[in-house]
Amino acid sequence: MNLTPRPRDLTMLLTGGRPAPADTGRPESAETEIPKNRKTVKPSDAEGWVKTSVSLRASTRRRLKTFAAAHDMRIQEVLEDALDSYLS
């Protein structure tokens, strides 16, 4: 007598007989929506944006992220405003 369950029997035991949800490739618990109060329009200017990389102290980066979140801004917007003010 074979006591090893078949794969479909194991699936039914694990899911309680419910069909498995469709695989969307995303975790079920991930929040993928942009918050309603978040600006969704990217800044528009004739120059456009270019990527760059800088190193910051961990404490400075934390303060930057906190400031950006508190003022409903993106980090790049805070840096752009700060650099414009500093370089003017």
N, C-alpha and C positions, 0 to 999 in steps of 0.2 A: 504494500500500500504506500502511495506517494503522499507525504504530509507537507511538501513544499507548496505554498500557495502560488498560483499563477499571477503574473504581473497585474492583470486587470483586477484580480481579487484584492491585491495590496492597495491599488489605487482607490478602490471603493472603501476599503477600511480606513485609509488615511483621509479621504474627503467626506466620509459619511454618506456616500452615494450621490453627492452633489457633483454636477459637472464642473470641471476646472475652469476658472475665468480665462478669457482670451489673453494671450501674451501680447502686450503692447510694446515690450522692450523697455518699459520704464517701471521702476519700483512703484508699488501701489500707494505707498505712504508719501511719496515725494510731492512736495508742493511745487507745482510748475507754473501756477498763475502769477502774473505780475500783480503786486498789490494795487488796489484801486487808487490809492493816493500817490502812486509812483508816476513820475513823468515818463510818458512813453515816447515822446517826440525827441529825437536826437538833435543836438544843436546843429543848426545849419549855418555854415559860413562858406565863403568862396574858397578858402584854403583846404578845408576838409581835415580829417583827423589822421594822424600817423601813429603807429605803435612805437613805443620806446620802453626801455627797461631801466629801472633805478633800484638802488638798494636803500632801504630805510631801517632804522632801528625798530625793533619789535614794538617798543612803547609808542614811538611816533606813528607807526602804522595803525595801532589800536586806537590812538587818539583821532587819527584821520578818519577811520571807519566809523567811529562813534559820532564825530561831527557830521559826516556825510549823512548818516542815518537820521540823526536828530533834525537835520535841515532838509530832509527829503531830497537829497542830491546824490549823484553818482560821485565816486571818488575822483574820476577824471575831471568832473566839473569843479570840484573843490580845488584840485591842483591847478587847473587852468586859471581860475579866478585869483588864486594866491600868487601864481607866477606872473600873471598880468600886472597885479598890483606891485609886486616886488620889482619887476623889470621896468616899470613906468617911471 
